[in-house]
Amino acid sequence: MKIIKASLKRLFFSSKYLIHIILTAILSIMSVKILKIFNNAVCFLPTEVVNAFKIGNNYNIGILSLRTLDITDRIFCDDIITGILSGSFSHCLLVFLITTFIGFEKKSGYLKFAIVRGENRNKLYTKYIISSAVSLLPFIVVCQLGVLLSLAINGMTEIQNINYVVQVVAIQVLMIIGIGIGVAVISVLTKNAAIICLCIVLIAPLLPSYISVFTKGKIDISKYLLLSRLIESGSMNETDIITNICLTLLTGMLFYIIGLLWFKHKDF
């Protein structure tokens, strides 16, 4: 536990981490304003351009992922609350947060020193994965508080189904942690992890559409990609909830196990 406490202390009090959290807060608080600006712009954009933002059943406009862009039909704010963690900006911030943390640990020599000192590699690897997951909690809390404040500022405080919203956000938190584990594993094992993970986060959600076009709709891999399901998670039903939990656990375990086997023999 000492390494977890020490590494988290270095992370939480680092200027880069604080910058990430402040940026998260700013974007979250501006989320409804950005949505309104985008909503006004939609009226002047060709349908093809608007549809380019659509991933599966949701429109991913970066700061939010929503079932509809017509804010005039949005009497309740459920979609916005469940849309903040499923927007691609959140995923990019997640990538930079974890890769910066792991990158600092590697660059400063803390990770290598622990190995040279004789730290058990299995425990060391696990501690860094856990630390990365824990580091996401303030990020998640700030996202949710920011979007609630944004709704309050814009006079949108009526929630239609609070039980559903809480349930969806809880599943989203689990999915975010699952993706965070994948990012942490890549960060520990590779160089230029930020670029690699950022490319994955931006490109992976688009793959199902391209593959579907080339296979004439016969193959749909979006149901197997955790990131794609996270983007569409704001509109999940009861069946999707079970599937998302299972896929998150499977994805996290797969990354963890493959990473552990690689980490055991990696030369730092």
C-alpha positions as CSV (number, residue, x, y, z in Angstrom):
1,M,0.0,0.0,0.0
2,K,2.9,2.3,0.5
3,I,3.6,2.7,-3.2
4,I,-0.1,3.4,-3.9
5,K,-0.1,6.1,-1.2
6,A,3.2,7.6,-2.3
7,S,2.3,7.6,-6.0
8,L,-1.1,9.0,-5.4
9,K,0.3,11.7,-3.2
10,R,2.8,12.7,-6.0
11,L,-0.1,12.6,-8.5
12,F,-2.7,14.6,-6.5
13,F,-0.3,17.4,-5.6
14,S,1.3,17.6,-9.1
15,S,0.6,20.8,-11.1
16,K,-0.3,18.7,-14.3
17,Y,-3.0,16.8,-12.4
18,L,-4.5,19.9,-11.0
19,I,-4.5,21.5,-14.5
20,H,-6.3,18.4,-15.8
21,I,-8.9,18.7,-13.0
22,I,-9.4,22.4,-13.5
23,L,-9.8,21.9,-17.3
24,T,-12.4,19.2,-16.6
25,A,-14.3,21.5,-14.3
26,I,-14.3,24.3,-16.9
27,L,-15.5,22.1,-19.7
28,S,-18.2,20.5,-17.5
29,I,-19.5,23.9,-16.3
30,M,-19.6,25.1,-19.9
31,S,-21.2,21.9,-21.2
32,V,-24.8,23.2,-21.5
33,K,-23.6,26.5,-23.0
34,I,-21.6,24.6,-25.6
35,L,-24.6,22.4,-26.3
36,K,-26.8,25.5,-27.0
37,I,-24.1,27.0,-29.3
38,F,-23.9,23.7,-31.2
39,N,-27.7,23.5,-31.3
40,N,-27.9,26.9,-32.9
41,A,-25.2,26.0,-35.4
42,V,-27.0,22.8,-36.5
43,C,-29.7,24.9,-38.2
44,F,-27.1,26.1,-40.7
45,L,-25.2,22.9,-41.2
46,P,-25.9,20.3,-43.9
47,T,-27.5,17.1,-42.7
48,E,-24.4,15.2,-43.8
49,V,-22.2,17.3,-41.5
50,V,-24.6,16.8,-38.6
51,N,-24.8,13.1,-39.1
52,A,-21.0,12.9,-39.1
53,F,-21.2,13.5,-35.3
54,K,-23.5,10.4,-34.9
55,I,-21.9,7.3,-33.4
56,G,-24.4,4.5,-33.1
57,N,-27.6,6.0,-31.7
58,N,-26.0,9.0,-30.1
59,Y,-24.5,12.3,-31.3
60,N,-21.0,12.7,-29.9
61,I,-20.3,16.5,-29.9
62,G,-17.2,16.1,-27.7
63,I,-18.2,17.6,-24.4
64,L,-21.5,15.5,-24.5
65,S,-22.9,12.4,-26.1
66,L,-26.7,12.8,-26.6
67,R,-29.6,11.0,-28.3
68,T,-30.8,14.2,-29.9
69,L,-29.3,17.6,-30.6
70,D,-32.7,19.4,-30.5
71,I,-32.5,21.2,-27.2
72,T,-36.0,22.5,-27.6
73,D,-37.3,19.0,-26.9
74,R,-35.1,18.6,-23.8
75,I,-37.6,19.4,-21.0
76,F,-35.6,17.3,-18.6
77,C,-31.9,17.2,-18.0
78,D,-31.4,13.4,-17.7
79,D,-29.6,13.1,-21.0
80,I,-27.1,15.9,-20.2
81,I,-26.2,14.4,-16.8
82,T,-25.6,10.9,-18.4
83,G,-23.9,12.5,-21.5
84,I,-20.9,14.2,-19.8
85,L,-18.9,11.0,-19.1
86,S,-19.8,9.5,-22.5
87,G,-18.4,12.5,-24.6
88,S,-15.1,12.1,-26.3
89,F,-13.5,15.1,-24.5
90,S,-13.9,13.2,-21.2
91,H,-12.1,10.2,-22.7
92,C,-9.3,12.4,-24.0
93,L,-8.8,14.0,-20.6
94,L,-8.8,10.5,-19.1
95,V,-6.0,9.5,-21.4
96,F,-3.9,12.5,-20.6
97,L,-4.5,12.2,-16.9
98,I,-3.3,8.6,-16.6
99,T,-0.5,8.7,-19.2
100,T,0.9,11.9,-17.6
101,F,0.8,10.1,-14.2
102,I,2.5,6.9,-15.4
103,G,4.9,8.8,-17.7
104,F,6.1,10.8,-14.7
105,E,6.6,7.7,-12.6
106,K,8.7,6.1,-15.4
107,K,10.6,9.3,-16.3
108,S,11.4,10.2,-12.7
109,G,12.7,6.7,-12.1
110,Y,10.2,5.7,-9.3
111,L,9.1,2.6,-11.2
112,K,12.5,1.5,-12.2
113,F,13.9,2.1,-8.7
114,A,11.2,-0.1,-7.2
115,I,12.1,-2.9,-9.6
116,V,15.8,-2.5,-8.9
117,R,15.1,-2.5,-5.2
118,G,13.5,-5.9,-5.6
119,E,9.8,-5.0,-5.4
120,N,7.7,-7.9,-6.6
121,R,6.7,-7.2,-10.2
122,N,3.2,-8.6,-9.8
123,K,2.5,-6.3,-6.8
124,L,4.2,-3.3,-8.4
125,Y,2.2,-3.7,-11.6
126,T,-1.1,-4.1,-9.7
127,K,-0.4,-1.1,-7.5
128,Y,0.1,1.2,-10.5
129,I,-3.1,-0.1,-12.1
130,I,-5.0,0.5,-8.9
131,S,-3.5,3.9,-8.4
132,S,-4.5,4.8,-12.0
133,A,-8.1,3.7,-11.3
134,V,-8.2,5.7,-8.1
135,S,-6.9,8.8,-9.8
136,L,-10.0,8.9,-12.0
137,L,-12.4,9.3,-9.0
138,P,-11.8,13.1,-8.6
139,F,-12.0,13.5,-12.4
140,I,-15.4,11.7,-12.4
141,V,-16.7,13.7,-9.4
142,V,-15.7,17.0,-11.0
143,C,-17.4,16.0,-14.3
144,Q,-20.7,15.4,-12.5
145,L,-20.6,18.4,-10.2
146,G,-19.6,20.6,-13.1
147,V,-22.5,19.5,-15.3
148,L,-25.0,19.8,-12.5
149,L,-23.8,23.4,-11.9
150,S,-24.0,24.1,-15.6
151,L,-27.6,22.9,-15.6
152,A,-28.4,25.0,-12.5
153,I,-26.9,28.1,-14.1
154,N,-29.0,27.6,-17.2
155,G,-32.2,26.9,-15.3
156,M,-32.4,23.2,-16.2
157,T,-32.9,21.4,-13.0
158,E,-35.9,19.1,-13.5
159,I,-34.9,15.4,-13.6
160,Q,-37.4,13.0,-15.1
161,N,-36.1,9.7,-13.7
162,I,-33.5,10.1,-11.0
163,N,-33.2,6.4,-10.3
164,Y,-32.4,5.7,-13.9
165,V,-29.9,8.6,-14.1
166,V,-28.0,7.3,-11.0
167,Q,-28.0,3.8,-12.3
168,V,-26.6,4.9,-15.7
169,V,-23.9,7.1,-14.2
170,A,-22.9,4.3,-11.8
171,I,-22.4,2.0,-14.9
172,Q,-20.6,4.7,-16.7
173,V,-18.2,5.1,-13.8
174,L,-17.4,1.4,-14.0
175,M,-16.9,1.7,-17.7
176,I,-14.6,4.7,-17.3
177,I,-12.5,2.7,-14.8
178,G,-12.4,-0.2,-17.2
179,I,-11.1,2.0,-20.0
180,G,-8.7,3.6,-17.5
181,I,-7.2,0.2,-16.7
182,G,-6.5,-0.3,-20.4
183,V,-4.9,3.2,-20.7
184,A,-2.8,2.5,-17.6
185,V,-1.6,-0.9,-19.0
186,I,-0.5,0.7,-22.3
187,S,1.2,3.5,-20.4
188,V,3.2,1.2,-18.2
189,L,4.3,-1.0,-21.1
190,T,4.9,1.4,-24.0
191,K,6.6,4.6,-24.9
192,N,4.6,7.5,-26.4
193,A,1.5,6.1,-24.6
194,A,-0.4,9.4,-24.8
195,I,-0.3,9.4,-28.6
196,I,-1.1,5.7,-28.8
197,C,-4.1,5.9,-26.4
198,L,-5.4,9.2,-27.9
199,C,-5.4,7.7,-31.4
200,I,-7.3,4.6,-30.0
201,V,-9.8,6.8,-28.2
202,L,-10.5,8.9,-31.4
203,I,-10.4,6.2,-34.0
204,A,-11.9,3.2,-32.2
205,P,-15.5,4.6,-32.1
206,L,-15.4,5.2,-35.9
207,L,-14.3,1.6,-36.8
208,P,-17.7,0.0,-36.4
209,S,-19.2,2.3,-39.0
210,Y,-16.4,1.8,-41.5
211,I,-16.5,-2.0,-41.0
212,S,-20.3,-2.0,-41.3
213,V,-20.1,-0.1,-44.6
214,F,-17.5,-2.5,-46.1
215,T,-19.3,-5.6,-44.9
216,K,-22.7,-4.2,-45.9
217,G,-24.0,-4.3,-42.4
218,K,-23.2,-7.9,-41.8
219,I,-20.6,-7.2,-39.1
220,D,-21.2,-4.9,-36.1
221,I,-18.3,-4.7,-33.7
222,S,-19.6,-1.8,-31.7
223,K,-21.3,-4.2,-29.3
224,Y,-17.9,-5.6,-28.4
225,L,-16.0,-2.3,-28.0
226,L,-16.2,-0.8,-24.5
227,L,-15.5,2.7,-25.8
228,S,-18.4,2.6,-28.3
229,R,-20.8,1.3,-25.7
230,L,-19.7,4.1,-23.3
231,I,-20.5,6.7,-26.0
232,E,-24.0,5.3,-26.3
233,S,-24.4,4.6,-22.6
234,G,-26.7,7.5,-22.0
235,S,-29.5,5.7,-23.8
236,M,-28.9,2.2,-22.3
237,N,-31.8,-0.1,-21.4
238,E,-31.9,-2.9,-18.9
239,T,-30.3,-5.4,-21.3
240,D,-27.5,-2.9,-22.1
241,I,-26.8,-2.5,-18.4
242,I,-26.0,-6.1,-17.9
243,T,-24.0,-6.3,-21.2
244,N,-22.0,-3.2,-20.3
245,I,-21.1,-4.5,-16.8
246,C,-19.9,-7.9,-18.3
247,L,-18.0,-6.2,-21.1
248,T,-16.3,-3.8,-18.7
249,L,-15.2,-6.6,-16.4
250,L,-14.0,-8.7,-19.4
251,T,-12.1,-5.8,-21.0
252,G,-10.5,-4.8,-17.7
253,M,-9.4,-8.3,-16.9
254,L,-8.1,-8.9,-20.4
255,F,-6.0,-5.8,-20.4
256,Y,-4.8,-6.5,-16.8
257,I,-3.8,-10.1,-17.5
258,I,-2.0,-9.5,-20.8
259,G,-0.3,-6.5,-19.3
260,L,0.9,-8.5,-16.3
261,L,2.3,-11.2,-18.4
262,W,4.2,-8.6,-20.5
263,F,5.3,-6.6,-17.4
264,K,6.9,-9.6,-15.8
265,H,9.5,-9.9,-18.6
266,K,9.8,-6.3,-19.7
267,D,13.2,-4.7,-19.4
268,F,13.1,-1.1,-18.0
